[in-house]
Amino acid sequence: MTDSLPTPLADRLRAHGLRLSRATRAAVALLAQPPRRVWRHATLQQALGTQGIAVDRVTLYRLLERLHAAGLVRCLAGDDPQQRARAWVWCDGDPHPALHAVWACDACHRRLDLDELPEALQQAAHLWQAQLEALGHQGARLDLAWHGICRDCAPSDSAPGATRPTAP
């Protein structure tokens, strides 16, 4: 864990009324470390716990909301923006819009955040942004959703390696 944050970042946190507690510094260090990844609340809470930092869920939600208000993280809501199972991604200082990809099961609505995206997909997002900027638009984010049926919901004969009956 990094006990100190870069001065400009620490100043920005203070300017938004955030105390630079050990938990705040550790959470920001995790969120901001490359490669940028999507963090669920519970995953971030668990990662802090492995560093010996116990933060209750309400305190962590409040911290994430304040980081969002400061423009340091982006909140990725699911299909229902009122749901609490949101995800967060660090976005401070990135000249490109945040790219978030998710796989979603159309049957049970389970979502799987795809943290590591292929370089070609990231390059395509940057190309789209450049094209939009040339037209005078300002892109903020790109959300990509891949829909299908998860292995738990798929019929057993559609599992990988399953043999399909052939027509007579």
DSSP file with accessible surface (Angstrom, degrees, kcal/mol):
  #  RESIDUE AA STRUCTURE BP1 BP2  ACC     N-H-->O    O-->H-N    N-H-->O    O-->H-N    TCO  KAPPA ALPHA  PHI   PSI    X-CA   Y-CA   Z-CA
    1    1 A M              0   0   92      0, 0.0     2,-0.6     0, 0.0    25,-0.1   0.000 360.0 360.0 360.0 143.8    0.0    0.0    0.0
    2    2 A T        -     0   0   78     23,-0.2    27,-0.2     1,-0.1    28,-0.1  -0.809 360.0-166.3 -93.2 121.5    1.2    3.5   -0.7
    3    3 A D  S    S+     0   0   97     -2,-0.6     2,-0.4    26,-0.0    -1,-0.1   0.743  73.8  48.3 -79.2 -23.3    1.0    5.7    2.4
    4    4 A S  S    S-     0   0   88     21,-0.1     3,-0.0    22,-0.0    -1,-0.0  -0.908  70.3-151.9-119.6 149.6    1.4    8.9    0.4
    5    5 A L        -     0   0   24     -2,-0.4     5,-0.1     1,-0.1    20,-0.0  -0.799  40.8 -81.9-110.2 156.5   -0.4   10.1   -2.7
    6    6 A P     >  -     0   0   87      0, 0.0     4,-2.7     0, 0.0     3,-0.4  -0.295  45.9-116.7 -55.2 141.1    1.0   12.5   -5.3
    7    7 A T  H  > S+     0   0   96      1,-0.2     4,-3.0     2,-0.2     5,-0.3   0.883 112.0  52.5 -53.4 -45.9    0.6   16.1   -4.1
    8    8 A P  H  > S+     0   0   98      0, 0.0     4,-2.0     0, 0.0    -1,-0.2   0.912 113.0  45.8 -60.0 -37.8   -1.8   17.2   -6.9
    9    9 A L  H  > S+     0   0   20     -3,-0.4     4,-2.5     2,-0.2    -2,-0.2   0.932 112.8  49.1 -69.3 -44.4   -4.0   14.3   -6.2
   10   10 A A  H  X S+     0   0    8     -4,-2.7     4,-2.5     1,-0.2    -1,-0.2   0.919 111.6  50.3 -60.1 -41.5   -3.9   14.8   -2.4
   11   11 A D  H  X S+     0   0   83     -4,-3.0     4,-2.5    -5,-0.2    -1,-0.2   0.899 109.7  50.5 -63.7 -40.2   -4.7   18.5   -3.0
   12   12 A R  H  X S+     0   0   86     -4,-2.0     4,-1.1    -5,-0.3    -2,-0.2   0.907 110.0  50.0 -65.4 -40.6   -7.7   17.6   -5.2
   13   13 A L  H ><>S+     0   0    0     -4,-2.5     5,-2.4     1,-0.2     3,-0.6   0.936 112.5  47.2 -62.0 -46.0   -9.0   15.2   -2.5
   14   14 A R  H ><5S+     0   0  141     -4,-2.5     3,-2.2     1,-0.2    -2,-0.2   0.895 106.2  58.3 -62.3 -40.5   -8.7   17.9    0.1
   15   15 A A  H 3<5S+     0   0   85     -4,-2.5    -1,-0.2     1,-0.3    -2,-0.2   0.785 105.6  51.0 -61.9 -25.3  -10.4   20.5   -2.1
   16   16 A H  T <<5S-     0   0   86     -4,-1.1    -1,-0.3    -3,-0.6    -2,-0.2   0.209 125.2-102.9 -97.1  14.7  -13.4   18.1   -2.3
   17   17 A G  T < 5S+     0   0   43     -3,-2.2     2,-0.4     1,-0.3    -3,-0.2   0.625  71.8 145.8  80.3  15.3  -13.5   17.8    1.5
   18   18 A L      < -     0   0   10     -5,-2.4     2,-0.3    -6,-0.2    -1,-0.3  -0.718  44.7-134.7 -89.7 133.4  -12.0   14.4    1.8
   19   19 A R        -     0   0  189     -2,-0.4     2,-1.3     1,-0.1     5,-0.1  -0.625  17.4-128.1 -77.5 144.0   -9.8   13.5    4.7
   20   20 A L        +     0   0   33     -2,-0.3    -1,-0.1     4,-0.1    -2,-0.0  -0.373  48.1 163.2 -92.0  58.8   -6.6   11.8    3.8
   21   21 A S     >  -     0   0   26     -2,-1.3     4,-2.8     1,-0.1     5,-0.2  -0.186  56.0-102.2 -68.1 167.7   -7.2    8.9    6.2
   22   22 A R  H  > S+     0   0  118      1,-0.2     4,-2.4     2,-0.2     5,-0.2   0.910 124.9  50.7 -59.1 -40.6   -5.3    5.7    5.9
   23   23 A A  H  > S+     0   0   23      2,-0.2     4,-2.7     1,-0.2    -1,-0.2   0.913 110.5  48.4 -66.0 -42.3   -8.4    4.1    4.4
   24   24 A T  H  > S+     0   0   12      2,-0.2     4,-2.7     1,-0.2     5,-0.3   0.945 112.8  47.7 -63.4 -47.1   -8.8    6.9    1.8
   25   25 A R  H  X S+     0   0   56     -4,-2.8     4,-2.4     1,-0.2    -2,-0.2   0.921 114.6  46.5 -60.8 -42.6   -5.2    6.8    0.8
   26   26 A A  H  X S+     0   0    0     -4,-2.4     4,-2.2    -5,-0.2    -1,-0.2   0.915 113.2  48.2 -67.8 -42.1   -5.3    3.0    0.4
   27   27 A A  H  X S+     0   0    1     -4,-2.7     4,-2.8     2,-0.2     5,-0.2   0.935 113.4  47.2 -64.2 -45.0   -8.5    3.0   -1.5
   28   28 A V  H  X S+     0   0    0     -4,-2.7     4,-2.7    -5,-0.2    -2,-0.2   0.914 110.5  52.9 -63.9 -40.3   -7.3    5.7   -3.9
   29   29 A A  H  X S+     0   0   19     -4,-2.4     4,-1.2    -5,-0.3    -1,-0.2   0.917 112.5  44.9 -61.6 -41.7   -4.0    3.8   -4.4
   30   30 A L  H  < S+     0   0   12     -4,-2.2     3,-0.3     1,-0.2    -2,-0.2   0.935 115.4  46.7 -66.7 -46.5   -5.9    0.6   -5.3
   31   31 A L  H  < S+     0   0    1     -4,-2.8    59,-0.5     1,-0.2     6,-0.4   0.880 117.5  42.6 -62.4 -39.0   -8.3    2.4   -7.6
   32   32 A A  H  < S+     0   0   36     -4,-2.7    -1,-0.2    -5,-0.2    -2,-0.2   0.603  85.7 111.2 -88.0 -12.3   -5.6    4.4   -9.4
   33   33 A Q  S  < S-     0   0   97     -4,-1.2     4,-0.2    -3,-0.3    57,-0.1  -0.367  74.3 -81.1 -69.1 138.4   -3.0    1.7   -9.8
   34   34 A P  S    S+     0   0  114      0, 0.0     2,-0.1     0, 0.0    -1,-0.1  -0.522 109.0  52.8 -76.2 153.3   -2.4    0.6  -13.4
   35   35 A P  S    S-     0   0  101      0, 0.0    -2,-0.1     0, 0.0     2,-0.1   0.602  92.1-129.4 -73.8 147.9   -3.8   -1.2  -15.1
   36   36 A R        +     0   0   83     -2,-0.1     2,-0.3    -4,-0.1    -4,-0.1  -0.371  36.6 178.4 -63.4 135.2   -7.1    0.5  -14.5
   37   37 A R        -     0   0   81     -6,-0.4    53,-0.5    -4,-0.2     2,-0.4  -0.895  33.9 -99.9-135.9 166.6   -9.7   -2.0  -13.6
   38   38 A V  E     -A   89   0A  11     -2,-0.3     2,-0.5    51,-0.1    51,-0.2  -0.750  37.9-159.3 -88.1 129.4  -13.3   -2.1  -12.6
   39   39 A W  E     -A   88   0A   8     49,-3.2    49,-2.7    -2,-0.4     2,-0.3  -0.951   7.4-153.2-114.6 128.3  -13.9   -2.5   -8.9
   40   40 A R  E  >  -A   87   0A  62     -2,-0.5     4,-2.5    47,-0.2     5,-0.2  -0.673  32.2-113.5 -86.5 153.7  -17.0   -3.7   -7.2
   41   41 A H  H  > S+     0   0   14     45,-0.8     4,-2.6    -2,-0.3     5,-0.2   0.930 116.2  47.2 -53.5 -50.6  -17.6   -2.4   -3.7
   42   42 A A  H  > S+     0   0   64      1,-0.2     4,-2.4     2,-0.2    -1,-0.2   0.875 111.1  51.6 -64.2 -36.9  -17.2   -5.8   -2.1
   43   43 A T  H  > S+     0   0   49      2,-0.2     4,-2.4     1,-0.2    -1,-0.2   0.910 111.6  46.7 -67.0 -41.3  -14.0   -6.5   -4.0
   44   44 A L  H  X S+     0   0    0     -4,-2.5     4,-2.4     2,-0.2    -2,-0.2   0.918 111.7  51.3 -66.0 -42.0  -12.5   -3.2   -3.0
   45   45 A Q  H  X S+     0   0   61     -4,-2.6     4,-2.1    -5,-0.2    -2,-0.2   0.920 111.6  47.8 -61.3 -41.7  -13.5   -3.8    0.6
   46   46 A Q  H  X S+     0   0  139     -4,-2.4     4,-1.9     2,-0.2    -1,-0.2   0.912 109.8  52.0 -66.3 -42.3  -11.8   -7.2    0.5
   47   47 A A  H  X S+     0   0   21     -4,-2.4     4,-0.7     1,-0.2    -2,-0.2   0.898 110.1  49.1 -62.6 -39.3   -8.6   -5.8   -1.0
   48   48 A L  H ><>S+     0   0    1     -4,-2.4     5,-2.3     1,-0.2     3,-1.0   0.910 107.7  55.5 -65.0 -39.9   -8.4   -3.2    1.7
   49   49 A G  H ><5S+     0   0   41     -4,-2.1     3,-1.9     1,-0.3    -2,-0.2   0.864 100.5  57.6 -60.9 -36.7   -8.9   -5.9    4.3
   50   50 A T  H 3<5S+     0   0  116     -4,-1.9    -1,-0.3     1,-0.3    -2,-0.2   0.728 104.5  53.7 -67.7 -18.6   -5.9   -7.9    3.0
   51   51 A Q  T <<5S-     0   0   57     -3,-1.0    -1,-0.3    -4,-0.7    -2,-0.2   0.319 126.0-104.3 -92.8   5.3   -3.9   -4.7    3.7
   52   52 A G  T < 5S+     0   0   57     -3,-1.9     2,-0.7     1,-0.2    -3,-0.2   0.689  81.7 130.2  82.0  19.2   -5.1   -4.7    7.3
   53   53 A I      < -     0   0    9     -5,-2.3     2,-0.7    -6,-0.1    -1,-0.2  -0.913  42.2-160.7-112.3 107.6   -7.6   -1.8    6.7
   54   54 A A        +     0   0  103     -2,-0.7     2,-0.4    -3,-0.1   -31,-0.1  -0.803  17.0 170.3 -90.9 117.7  -11.1   -2.6    8.0
   55   55 A V        -     0   0   18     -2,-0.7    -6,-0.1   -10,-0.2    -7,-0.1  -0.997  29.6-128.9-127.7 126.9  -13.6   -0.3    6.4
   56   56 A D     >  -     0   0   90     -2,-0.4     4,-2.2     1,-0.1     5,-0.2  -0.329  27.6-110.3 -73.8 160.7  -17.4   -0.9    6.8
   57   57 A R  H  > S+     0   0  149      1,-0.2     4,-2.6     2,-0.2     5,-0.2   0.864 114.8  52.2 -63.3 -37.3  -19.5   -1.0    3.7
   58   58 A V  H  > S+     0   0   53      2,-0.2     4,-2.5     1,-0.2    -1,-0.2   0.937 110.0  48.7 -66.2 -43.7  -21.3    2.3    4.4
   59   59 A T  H  > S+     0   0   64      1,-0.2     4,-2.3     2,-0.2    -2,-0.2   0.919 112.6  48.6 -61.6 -41.4  -18.1    4.2    4.9
   60   60 A L  H  X S+     0   0    0     -4,-2.2     4,-2.7     2,-0.2    -2,-0.2   0.914 109.7  51.5 -68.0 -40.6  -16.7    2.8    1.7
   61   61 A Y  H  X S+     0   0   26     -4,-2.6     4,-2.6     1,-0.2    -1,-0.2   0.931 110.6  49.5 -59.4 -43.4  -19.8    3.6   -0.3
   62   62 A R  H  X S+     0   0  168     -4,-2.5     4,-2.2     2,-0.2    -2,-0.2   0.912 110.6  49.8 -62.6 -42.1  -19.6    7.2    1.0
   63   63 A L  H  X S+     0   0   17     -4,-2.3     4,-2.6     2,-0.2     5,-0.2   0.944 111.6  48.3 -61.7 -45.9  -15.9    7.4    0.0
   64   64 A L  H  X S+     0   0    0     -4,-2.7     4,-2.3     1,-0.2    -2,-0.2   0.905 110.9  51.0 -63.0 -40.1  -16.7    6.1   -3.5
   65   65 A E  H  X S+     0   0   67     -4,-2.6     4,-2.4     2,-0.2    -1,-0.2   0.898 111.4  47.8 -64.2 -39.0  -19.6    8.6   -3.9
   66   66 A R  H  X S+     0   0  122     -4,-2.2     4,-1.7     2,-0.2    -2,-0.2   0.883 110.6  50.8 -70.4 -37.2  -17.3   11.5   -2.8
   67   67 A L  H  <>S+     0   0    0     -4,-2.6     5,-2.6     2,-0.2     6,-0.9   0.884 110.6  50.8 -65.0 -36.2  -14.6   10.3   -5.2
   68   68 A H  H ><5S+     0   0   82     -4,-2.3     3,-1.6    -5,-0.2    -2,-0.2   0.933 108.3  50.7 -64.9 -45.1  -17.3   10.2   -7.9
   69   69 A A  H 3<5S+     0   0   79     -4,-2.4    -1,-0.2     1,-0.3    -2,-0.2   0.838 108.2  53.8 -61.9 -31.0  -18.4   13.8   -7.1
   70   70 A A  T 3<5S-     0   0    4     -4,-1.7    -1,-0.3    -5,-0.1    -2,-0.2   0.513 116.5-116.5 -81.6  -4.4  -14.7   14.9   -7.3
   71   71 A G  T < 5S+     0   0   35     -3,-1.6    -3,-0.2    -4,-0.3    -2,-0.1   0.687  85.3 114.5  78.7  18.4  -14.5   13.4  -10.8
   72   72 A L  S   <S+     0   0    0     -5,-2.6    19,-2.6    -6,-0.2    20,-1.1   0.742  75.8  29.0 -93.4 -28.1  -11.9   10.8   -9.8
   73   73 A V  E    S-B   90   0A   2     -6,-0.9     2,-0.4    17,-0.3    17,-0.2  -0.939  71.4-136.3-128.5 156.4  -13.9    7.7  -10.3
   74   74 A R  E     -B   89   0A  29     15,-2.9    15,-1.9    -2,-0.3     2,-0.5  -0.937  17.3-134.6-112.0 134.7  -16.8    6.8  -12.6
   75   75 A C  E     -B   88   0A  28     -2,-0.4     2,-0.8    13,-0.2    13,-0.2  -0.784  13.3-158.2 -89.7 126.4  -19.8    4.9  -11.4
   76   76 A L  E     -B   87   0A   8     11,-3.6    11,-2.1    -2,-0.5     2,-0.2  -0.892  13.2-167.4-107.6 101.5  -20.9    2.1  -13.6
   77   77 A A        -     0   0   42     -2,-0.8     9,-0.1     9,-0.2     7,-0.1  -0.556  14.9-127.7 -85.6 156.0  -24.5    1.2  -12.9
   78   78 A G        -     0   0   13      2,-0.5    -1,-0.1    -2,-0.2     8,-0.0   0.128  53.0 -66.0 -80.6-158.1  -26.2   -1.9  -14.3
   79   79 A D  S    S+     0   0  120      1,-0.2    -2,-0.1     2,-0.1     3,-0.1   0.804 132.6  55.8 -64.0 -28.6  -29.4   -1.9  -16.2
   80   80 A D  S >  S-     0   0   86      1,-0.1     3,-2.0     2,-0.0    -2,-0.5  -0.894  72.9-163.8-106.7 103.4  -31.1   -0.7  -13.0
   81   81 A P  T 3  S+     0   0   83      0, 0.0    -1,-0.1     0, 0.0    -2,-0.1   0.688  86.7  63.1 -64.3 -13.7  -29.4    2.6  -11.9
   82   82 A Q  T 3  S+     0   0  162     -3,-0.1    -3,-0.0    -5,-0.0    -2,-0.0   0.597  79.6 108.7 -84.2 -10.7  -31.0    2.3   -8.5
   83   83 A Q    <   -     0   0   55     -3,-2.0    -5,-0.1     1,-0.1     3,-0.1  -0.329  65.2-143.5 -68.5 149.7  -29.2   -1.0   -7.7
   84   84 A R  S    S+     0   0  128      1,-0.2     2,-2.3    -7,-0.1    -1,-0.1   0.627  82.6  89.7 -86.0 -14.8  -26.5   -0.9   -5.1
   85   85 A A        +     0   0   58    -45,-0.1    -1,-0.2   -44,-0.1     2,-0.1  -0.337  62.3 146.6 -81.8  58.3  -24.3   -3.5   -7.0
   86   86 A R        -     0   0   33     -2,-2.3   -45,-0.8    -9,-0.1     2,-0.3  -0.432  39.5-136.9 -87.1 169.8  -22.5   -0.8   -9.0
   87   87 A A  E     -AB  40  76A   1    -11,-2.1   -11,-3.6   -47,-0.2     2,-0.4  -0.870  10.7-147.5-125.6 161.7  -19.0   -0.8  -10.1
   88   88 A W  E     -AB  39  75A   0    -49,-2.7   -49,-3.2    -2,-0.3     2,-0.4  -0.970   9.7-172.4-133.9 142.7  -16.3    1.9  -10.0
   89   89 A V  E     -AB  38  74A   7    -15,-1.9   -15,-2.9    -2,-0.4     2,-0.2  -0.998  29.4-115.1-137.4 138.7  -13.4    2.7  -12.3
   90   90 A W  E     + B   0  73A  25    -53,-0.5   -17,-0.3   -59,-0.5   -18,-0.1  -0.489  39.6 162.2 -68.8 136.9  -10.6    5.3  -11.9
   91   91 A C    >   +     0   0   35    -19,-2.6     3,-1.4    -2,-0.2   -18,-0.2   0.381  19.0 134.4-139.1   3.4  -10.8    8.0  -14.5
   92   92 A D  T 3  S-     0   0   52    -20,-1.1   -20,-0.1     1,-0.2   -21,-0.1  -0.370  81.0  -0.8 -65.7 131.3   -8.7   11.0  -13.3
   93   93 A G  T 3  S+     0   0   71      1,-0.2    -1,-0.2    -2,-0.1   -21,-0.1   0.540  89.2 140.2  75.2   7.1   -6.4   12.5  -15.8
   94   94 A D    <   -     0   0   55     -3,-1.4    -1,-0.2     1,-0.1     4,-0.1  -0.740  41.3-158.5 -87.8 121.1   -7.3   10.1  -18.6
   95   95 A P  S    S+     0   0   97      0, 0.0    -1,-0.1     0, 0.0    -2,-0.0   0.644  76.2  66.9 -72.2 -12.4   -7.5   12.0  -22.0
   96   96 A H  S    S-     0   0   67      1,-0.1     3,-0.1    -5,-0.0    30,-0.1  -0.809  97.0 -98.9-106.8 151.5   -9.7    9.2  -23.3
   97   97 A P        -     0   0   17      0, 0.0    44,-0.3     0, 0.0     2,-0.1  -0.333  48.4 -97.0 -65.6 147.7  -13.2    8.2  -22.2
   98   98 A A  E     -c  141   0B   4     42,-1.1    44,-2.4    -4,-0.1     2,-0.6  -0.446  36.3-146.5 -64.7 135.0  -13.4    5.4  -19.8
   99   99 A L  E     -c  142   0B  27     42,-0.2     2,-0.5    -2,-0.1    44,-0.2  -0.934  18.6-178.5-107.6 122.6  -14.1    2.1  -21.6
  100  100 A H  E     -c  143   0B   7     42,-2.6    44,-3.0    -2,-0.6     2,-0.4  -0.988   3.4-172.4-125.3 128.1  -16.2   -0.4  -19.7
  101  101 A A  E     +cD 144 114B   2     13,-0.5    13,-2.5    -2,-0.5     2,-0.3  -0.946   5.4 177.9-121.3 143.2  -17.2   -3.8  -21.0
  102  102 A V  E     -cD 145 113B   6     42,-2.3    44,-2.9    -2,-0.4     2,-0.5  -0.985  23.1-142.6-142.1 146.9  -19.6   -6.2  -19.4
  103  103 A W  E     -cD 146 112B  50      9,-2.7     9,-2.8    -2,-0.3     2,-0.4  -0.957  26.1-167.9-107.5 132.6  -21.0   -9.6  -20.3
  104  104 A A  E     -cD 147 111B   4     42,-2.9    44,-1.9    -2,-0.5     2,-0.5  -0.981  19.5-135.1-129.1 134.0  -24.6  -10.0  -19.3
  105  105 A C  E  >  -c  148   0B   1      5,-2.5     4,-1.3    -2,-0.4    44,-0.2  -0.743   9.2-155.4 -84.4 125.4  -26.8  -13.1  -19.1
  106  106 A D  T  4 S+     0   0   86     42,-3.5    43,-0.2    -2,-0.5    -1,-0.1   0.649  90.3  49.5 -75.2 -14.8  -30.2  -12.5  -20.6
  107  107 A A  T  4 S+     0   0   56     41,-0.4    -1,-0.1     3,-0.1    42,-0.1   0.931 129.2  12.6 -89.2 -54.3  -31.8  -15.2  -18.5
  108  108 A C  T  4 S-     0   0   61      2,-0.1    -2,-0.2     0, 0.0    41,-0.1   0.484  93.3-127.7-104.1  -6.0  -30.6  -14.6  -14.9
  109  109 A H     <  +     0   0  132     -4,-1.3     2,-0.1     1,-0.2    -3,-0.1   0.655  49.7 159.5  68.1  18.1  -29.2  -11.0  -15.5
  110  110 A R        -     0   0  108     -6,-0.0    -5,-2.5     1,-0.0     2,-0.4  -0.470  27.1-149.6 -68.0 142.1  -25.9  -11.9  -13.9
  111  111 A R  E     -D  104   0B  56     -7,-0.2     2,-0.5    -2,-0.1    -7,-0.2  -0.934  12.7-164.8-118.3 142.3  -23.2   -9.5  -15.0
  112  112 A L  E     -D  103   0B 103     -9,-2.8    -9,-2.7    -2,-0.4     2,-0.3  -0.976  16.9-141.5-127.1 112.7  -19.5  -10.1  -15.5
  113  113 A D  E     -D  102   0B  23     -2,-0.5     2,-1.0   -11,-0.2   -11,-0.2  -0.601  10.3-141.3 -74.7 132.6  -17.2   -7.1  -15.7
  114  114 A L  E     +D  101   0B  66    -13,-2.5   -13,-0.5    -2,-0.3     3,-0.1  -0.832  23.4 178.8 -97.4  98.3  -14.5   -7.6  -18.2
  115  115 A D        +     0   0   59     -2,-1.0     2,-0.8     1,-0.2    -1,-0.2   0.879  65.9  50.5 -71.4 -42.7  -11.5   -5.9  -16.5
  116  116 A E  S    S-     0   0  174    -79,-0.1    -1,-0.2   -81,-0.0   -79,-0.1  -0.865  72.7-170.9-106.9 108.4   -8.8   -6.5  -19.1
  117  117 A L        -     0   0   24     -2,-0.8     5,-0.1     1,-0.1    -2,-0.0  -0.724  31.9 -97.4 -98.4 146.0   -9.8   -5.5  -22.6
  118  118 A P    >>  -     0   0   83      0, 0.0     4,-1.8     0, 0.0     3,-0.6  -0.262  29.7-121.3 -59.1 146.6   -7.8   -6.3  -25.7
  119  119 A E  H 3> S+     0   0  110      1,-0.2     4,-2.7     2,-0.2     5,-0.2   0.870 112.2  59.4 -57.2 -37.5   -5.6   -3.5  -26.9
  120  120 A A  H 3> S+     0   0   69      1,-0.2     4,-2.1     2,-0.2    -1,-0.2   0.887 104.9  49.2 -62.1 -37.5   -7.4   -3.5  -30.3
  121  121 A L  H <> S+     0   0   46     -3,-0.6     4,-2.1     2,-0.2    -1,-0.2   0.909 111.3  49.0 -68.7 -40.2  -10.7   -2.7  -28.5
  122  122 A Q  H  X S+     0   0   66     -4,-1.8     4,-2.1     1,-0.2    -2,-0.2   0.909 110.8  50.8 -64.7 -40.2   -9.1    0.2  -26.6
  123  123 A Q  H  X S+     0   0  113     -4,-2.7     4,-2.3     1,-0.2    -2,-0.2   0.892 108.1  52.9 -64.7 -38.2   -7.6    1.6  -29.8
  124  124 A A  H  X S+     0   0   31     -4,-2.1     4,-2.6     2,-0.2    -1,-0.2   0.916 107.6  51.4 -63.2 -41.0  -11.0    1.4  -31.5
  125  125 A A  H  X S+     0   0    4     -4,-2.1     4,-2.2     1,-0.2    -2,-0.2   0.914 110.3  48.6 -62.2 -41.4  -12.5    3.4  -28.6
  126  126 A H  H  X S+     0   0   60     -4,-2.1     4,-2.3     2,-0.2    -1,-0.2   0.886 110.4  51.6 -66.5 -36.7   -9.8    6.0  -28.9
  127  127 A L  H  X S+     0   0  101     -4,-2.3     4,-2.3     2,-0.2    -2,-0.2   0.928 109.7  49.2 -65.3 -44.5  -10.4    6.2  -32.7
  128  128 A W  H  X S+     0   0  124     -4,-2.6     4,-2.4     1,-0.2    -2,-0.2   0.906 110.2  51.8 -60.5 -41.4  -14.1    6.7  -32.2
  129  129 A Q  H  X S+     0   0   15     -4,-2.2     4,-2.8     1,-0.2     5,-0.2   0.937 108.7  49.9 -61.8 -44.7  -13.4    9.4  -29.7
  130  130 A A  H  X S+     0   0   52     -4,-2.3     4,-2.0     1,-0.2    -1,-0.2   0.907 111.1  49.8 -61.4 -40.5  -11.1   11.2  -32.1
  131  131 A Q  H  X S+     0   0  108     -4,-2.3     4,-0.9     2,-0.2    -1,-0.2   0.907 112.5  46.8 -64.8 -42.3  -13.8   11.0  -34.9
  132  132 A L  H ><>S+     0   0   77     -4,-2.4     5,-2.6     1,-0.2     3,-0.6   0.904 110.9  51.9 -66.1 -41.0  -16.4   12.4  -32.5
  133  133 A E  H ><5S+     0   0  101     -4,-2.8     3,-1.7     1,-0.2    -1,-0.2   0.872 103.1  58.9 -64.1 -35.0  -14.1   15.2  -31.3
  134  134 A A  H 3<5S+     0   0   89     -4,-2.0    -1,-0.2     1,-0.3    -2,-0.2   0.804 106.0  49.7 -63.4 -25.5  -13.5   16.2  -35.0
  135  135 A L  T <<5S-     0   0  129     -4,-0.9    -1,-0.3    -3,-0.6    -2,-0.2   0.385 127.7-101.8 -91.1   0.1  -17.2   16.7  -35.2
  136  136 A G  T < 5S+     0   0   64     -3,-1.7    -3,-0.2     1,-0.3     2,-0.2   0.522  79.3 131.5  93.8   6.5  -17.2   18.9  -32.1
  137  137 A H      < -     0   0  103     -5,-2.6     2,-0.6    -6,-0.1    -1,-0.3  -0.590  49.3-141.3 -91.1 155.7  -18.6   16.3  -29.7
  138  138 A Q        -     0   0  186     -2,-0.2     2,-0.2    -5,-0.0    -9,-0.0  -0.930  15.0-151.5-119.2 106.7  -17.0   15.5  -26.3
  139  139 A G        +     0   0   32     -2,-0.6     3,-0.1   -10,-0.2   -10,-0.0  -0.527  17.8 176.8 -76.9 140.1  -17.1   11.8  -25.4
  140  140 A A        -     0   0   78      1,-0.4   -42,-1.1    -2,-0.2     2,-0.3   0.693  61.9 -12.8-111.8 -33.5  -17.2   10.9  -21.7
  141  141 A R  E     -c   98   0B 149    -44,-0.3     2,-0.4     2,-0.0    -1,-0.4  -0.990  47.3-140.4-163.5 163.0  -17.4    7.1  -21.7
  142  142 A L  E     -c   99   0B  51    -44,-2.4   -42,-2.6    -2,-0.3     2,-0.5  -0.984  16.6-166.2-133.6 119.0  -18.0    4.0  -23.8
  143  143 A D  E     -c  100   0B  78     -2,-0.4     2,-0.5   -44,-0.2   -42,-0.2  -0.940   4.1-169.5-108.4 126.1  -20.1    1.2  -22.4
  144  144 A L  E     -c  101   0B  77    -44,-3.0   -42,-2.3    -2,-0.5     2,-0.5  -0.964   2.0-171.2-117.4 124.4  -19.9   -2.1  -24.2
  145  145 A A  E     -c  102   0B  51     -2,-0.5     2,-0.6   -44,-0.2   -42,-0.2  -0.977   8.8-163.7-121.7 126.3  -22.3   -4.9  -23.3
  146  146 A W  E     -c  103   0B 179    -44,-2.9   -42,-2.9    -2,-0.5     2,-0.3  -0.946  17.7-160.0-105.0 121.1  -22.1   -8.5  -24.6
  147  147 A H  E     +c  104   0B  89     -2,-0.6     2,-0.3   -44,-0.2   -42,-0.2  -0.775  30.5 110.6-106.7 149.6  -25.3  -10.4  -24.1
  148  148 A G  E     -c  105   0B  18    -44,-1.9   -42,-3.5    -2,-0.3     2,-0.5  -0.918  64.6 -62.9-178.3-156.1  -25.9  -14.1  -24.0
  149  149 A I        -     0   0   86     -2,-0.3   -44,-0.1   -44,-0.2     5,-0.0  -0.977  46.2-130.8-120.8 126.8  -26.8  -17.0  -21.8
  150  150 A C    >>  -     0   0    5     -2,-0.5     4,-1.9     1,-0.1     3,-0.7  -0.246  28.7-104.5 -72.6 166.9  -24.4  -18.0  -18.9
  151  151 A R  T 34 S+     0   0  213      1,-0.3    -1,-0.1     2,-0.2     7,-0.1   0.794 120.6  56.3 -64.4 -27.9  -23.3  -21.6  -18.4
  152  152 A D  T 34 S+     0   0  115      1,-0.2    -1,-0.3     4,-0.0     4,-0.1   0.806 115.6  36.5 -72.8 -29.0  -25.6  -22.0  -15.5
  153  153 A C  T <4 S+     0   0   51     -3,-0.7    -2,-0.2     2,-0.1    -1,-0.2   0.631  95.8 100.9 -95.6 -18.8  -28.7  -21.0  -17.6
  154  154 A A  S  < S-     0   0   24     -4,-1.9     5,-0.1     1,-0.1    -4,-0.0  -0.389  85.8 -98.8 -70.0 145.2  -27.7  -22.6  -20.8
  155  155 A P    >   -     0   0   83      0, 0.0     3,-2.3     0, 0.0     4,-0.2  -0.331  35.4-114.9 -58.7 147.4  -29.2  -26.0  -21.7
  156  156 A S  G >  S+     0   0  109      1,-0.3     3,-1.2     2,-0.2    -2,-0.1   0.793 113.7  61.2 -60.4 -27.4  -26.9  -28.8  -20.8
  157  157 A D  G 3  S+     0   0   77      1,-0.2    -1,-0.3     5,-0.1    -3,-0.0   0.573  98.1  59.2 -78.9  -2.9  -26.5  -29.8  -24.5
  158  158 A S  G <  S+     0   0   40     -3,-2.3    -1,-0.2    -7,-0.1    -2,-0.2   0.361  77.2 119.6-103.7   7.0  -25.0  -26.4  -25.3
  159  159 A A  S X  S-     0   0   48     -3,-1.2     3,-2.3    -4,-0.2    -3,-0.0  -0.364  81.1 -85.4 -68.3 149.9  -22.1  -26.7  -22.8
  160  160 A P  T 3  S+     0   0  130      0, 0.0    -1,-0.1     0, 0.0     3,-0.1  -0.290 117.1  17.7 -55.9 134.1  -18.6  -26.5  -24.3
  161  161 A G  T 3  S+     0   0   84      1,-0.3     2,-0.2    -3,-0.1    -2,-0.1   0.356  91.4 135.6  87.5  -8.7  -17.5  -30.0  -25.5
  162  162 A A    <   -     0   0   39     -3,-2.3     2,-0.3     1,-0.1    -1,-0.3  -0.495  55.6-124.0 -72.7 143.9  -21.1  -31.3  -25.6
  163  163 A T        -     0   0  129     -2,-0.2    -4,-0.1    -3,-0.1    -1,-0.1  -0.686  19.5-141.3 -89.3 138.9  -22.0  -33.3  -28.6
  164  164 A R        -     0   0  158     -2,-0.3     2,-0.1    -6,-0.1    -6,-0.0  -0.822  23.2-109.3 -97.8 141.1  -25.0  -32.2  -30.5
  165  165 A P        -     0   0  114      0, 0.0     2,-0.3     0, 0.0    -1,-0.0  -0.390  33.4-136.8 -66.9 143.3  -27.4  -34.7  -32.0
  166  166 A T        -     0   0  131     -2,-0.1     0, 0.0     1,-0.0     0, 0.0  -0.750  21.3-103.5-100.4 151.8  -27.2  -34.9  -35.8
  167  167 A A              0   0   92     -2,-0.3    -1,-0.0     1,-0.1     0, 0.0  -0.465 360.0 360.0 -72.2 142.2  -30.2  -35.2  -38.1
  168  168 A P              0   0  178      0, 0.0    -1,-0.1     0, 0.0     0, 0.0  -0.197 360.0 360.0 -69.5 360.0  -30.8  -38.7  -39.5
